[in-house]
Amino acid sequence: MRIAVSQISSTTDPRSNLELVRDAVRRAEDARVVVLPEATMCRFGVPLGPVAEPLDGPWASAVHEIAAAHDVVVVAGMFTPSGDRVANTLLVTGPGLHVGYDKIHLFDAFGFQESRTVAPGSSPVVFEVDGVTLGVATCYDIRFPELFRALADKGASAVLVGASWGAGPGKKEQWELLVRARALDCTSYVVACGQAHPGDLGSSAPTGIGYSTVADPFGDVVVQLSDQPSGTVVDLDLAVVERAREVLPVLANRRLTSS
């Protein structure tokens, strides 16, 4: 399974960000899945209500057309309406596929309160490409191992994570540690794509630090990007997943499960 990781720095203009998606797909080098960050549609730090659109709206439909034209699946962060708030949605779209995952764990931490403007999701999401089951998660979700185990229980061999990771002391180290730990928790690959560092925007919003990271089921780093806009392509060896689950059967050995 070949997956492209496209670490971008989104603007506040959804239409211009579509060009970033288009460019990422063009550069995907025969990948079957192209992963972009959380908030690809529009970066944090501006009101999200005015940019939110449903999954059948113009922005998501345009991403679907880009994906279908290149016969790939695109995973990219957007915002969808949810009552008087929005949902932080990870769009998963391609030929015969068009679904969204609404971020379950909202970033009410480090002085930021995402739940003030964003409504939480409730259901884990998996999808299938070429017979391989993949799960998705968003940013702060990566601090919650039970979600990653739930995705593995649903058959996921890899979890694709979109993020707009907040900067701060120790945050880069936490990011790498969490990516590697979640891979070990669910003995799956974790493909974590973050927003690049945008420079000084004069905003306290979590706009990204870069360092997109792929970890294998044994917690080893396969590849890690810098803090700048960049991309890479990784080939996931699914035999490694089988081997990890055979020699390190943490999913089978669990004694406690979430209610």
N, C-alpha and C positions, 0 to 999 in steps of 0.2 A: 504494500500500500504506500504509494508516493504522495506525500503531503507537502504543499508549499506554505511557508510561513511568511507573511508580509507585514513587517513592522513599519507602520506609517505614522504620520502626525496629522490627525484630522484637523480641518478648519471648522469654522462655524457655518459654512455654506454646504448644505447637503448635495447640491448639484455638482459643485466642484469636487466633493468627496467621491462622487460616482466615478470621476476620472481616475482617482486613486485606486478604486476597485478594478476598473477596466485595465489599468496598467499592471496591477498585481496579477490579474488573470493572464495577461499577455506574457508575463515573465515566469509563468508557473512551471515551465520545463517538463511537460508531460505529466504533471501531477494530476491526481484524481480529485483532490480536495484542496481548496485554497482557503487558508485561515487568515482573517484580519482581526483587528482588536475590537474590544468593547468600544462603543461610541464612534464607530467608523462613520456613521451617518452625520454626526455633529459632535464636536468635542464638548466636554463638560466646561462649566464656567459661564454659561449663558442660560436663559430660561429655556426649558426643554418642551414645554407645552406647545409653543407655536410651531415646532419642527416635527412633532410626533405625527405619525401616519399609521394607518392599519396595515396589516400584512398584504392586503390586496391594493394598497395605495401606490402612487407613482414611483416612490423611491425603491421599495422592495420589488416592485414589478420590473423596474429597470435593472436591478441586480440580477433578478431571475433571467432576464433576457441575455445579459452578459454571460452568465454561467451556462445557460443552455446553448448559446452560440459556440462556446468552446468545449462543450460536453464535460463540464466539471461541476462539482458542488462547491459553492461559496458559503463560507461561514463568516458573518460580519455583524457587528453590533449596531443596533438602531433603537429608536424609541417609538412605542406604540401607545395610543390613548388608553387610559384606564381610569374611568370616572373623572374625578377632579385632579388626578395625578397622571403620571405616565407609567408604563412598564419599561424596564430596561431589558430589551429583547435581543437575543442572539438569533439572527435570521439564518436559516439553513435552507439553501435553495439551489436547484439545479434541474436537470431533465427528470420530469416525473416526481419532483420533490419540492415542497415549499411549506416549511413549518417554522415556528418560532419557539424559542425557550425563554421564558420570563425569569429573570434572575431571582432566586429564592432568598438568598442571604444579602440583605441590604447593608451598605457601608455606613453604619452608625458607629463610628470609631474615629480615633485620632482627631476629634473635634469637628468631624464632618457628619452630617445627618442626611443621608440619602433618602430615608423614609419620609422626609418632609415633602418631597416632590415626586417620589417614585413608590408605586405600589408593588408589594412582593408577589412573586410567582409561588406556585405550590407543587408543581409536578416536574420530576426529572424527565429529560428527553433523550432518546437514542434514535439513531437512524442507520440505514444500511447503504453501503456503497460496495458494489462488486462482491456481495456476500459477506462483507466485514461490517460488524456492528460498531458504531462509534457513538460516544456520549459527548455532551457539551456542558460547560459550566462557565460562569462569568466572575472574574476578578475576586471579590471578597469570598465567594463560594469556596475558594481554594483553602480557606482556613477551616473547613468543615469536612473531615474525612468521611463522615457518614454518607454524604452525597456521592462521593467517588465510589464508595463500596456499593451503594445502591445502583449506580450506573454499571458497575462490573456485574452485579447480580442480574441486570437486564441484558447482559451479554457483551458489554463494551470491551473491546481489546485496546482501545485508546480513548482518552478524554481530551477533547479540544477545548481550550480555555481562551476566551477573549478577555483582555484586561486593559484598564486605564489606571495603572498602579500609582498610588500617591507617593510623592517624594518625601524624604525625611531621614533622620538618623537611623541607620540599621535597616532601612526598608529594602534595599537591594539584597542584602544578605537574607532577610526574611523571605523575599520572593523566591530566591533560588532554593532555599531550604524547604519551603512549602511545596514547590513543584516536585522536588525529589521525594519528599515525604509522602505526598499523595500518590505518586507512582508506586511506592512501596506498599502503601495501604491497600491499594486495589490491584496490585500486580498487573498493571496496564501501562502502556505508554501515556505520558502526559505531554501534550503539545500546547504550550502556553505562549500565546502571542500578545504582546503588550503594545500600547502606544509608545512611539519614540519620545525621547525627551524634547519638549517643544521650545526650550529656551525660556526666557523670562517673559511670561504673559501678564504679570501683575495680578495673578489670581491664586487663591488658595485651593481651588478645585483640584482633584486628583487627575492631572492631565497626562501623566505617564513618565516613566523613567527609562524605557527601553528594556534591554537585556531579555528579550524573548528567549525562552529556554525549552528544550525538548529533553525529557528524561525517560529512560527505559524502565521496564518493570522491576529491575533490580536497583533503581534509584540512581543510576549513573547518568551523568549529563552527556547526551549525544551531541548537542550543539547549543551554543549560546551566542546571541548577537550582541552588538555594542549598544550604546544609548542612542545612536543615530538612525534615521530611516534606512532600512535595509531589508533584505530578504534572504531566504535560504530554502532549499528543498531537502527533505529527509525521506529515506525509504525505511518504513517500519517493517521489521522482520517479525512476523506474527509467530514464528516458531519460538522466539524469545519469550513471548507471553505464555505459551504453553509450557516451556521449560520452567519459567519462574513459578507458575502455579503448581507445578509438580514438586519442585524442591522447596518452595516457600509457600505452603498452602494456607496462608492466613485467612483467606475467605472461607475455606472449608473448616478451619479450626476455630472459628469464632464461637464464643459461648454467650455473648451478649449482643443483641440486635436492637435497633431502634424500634419503638412501638409504632 
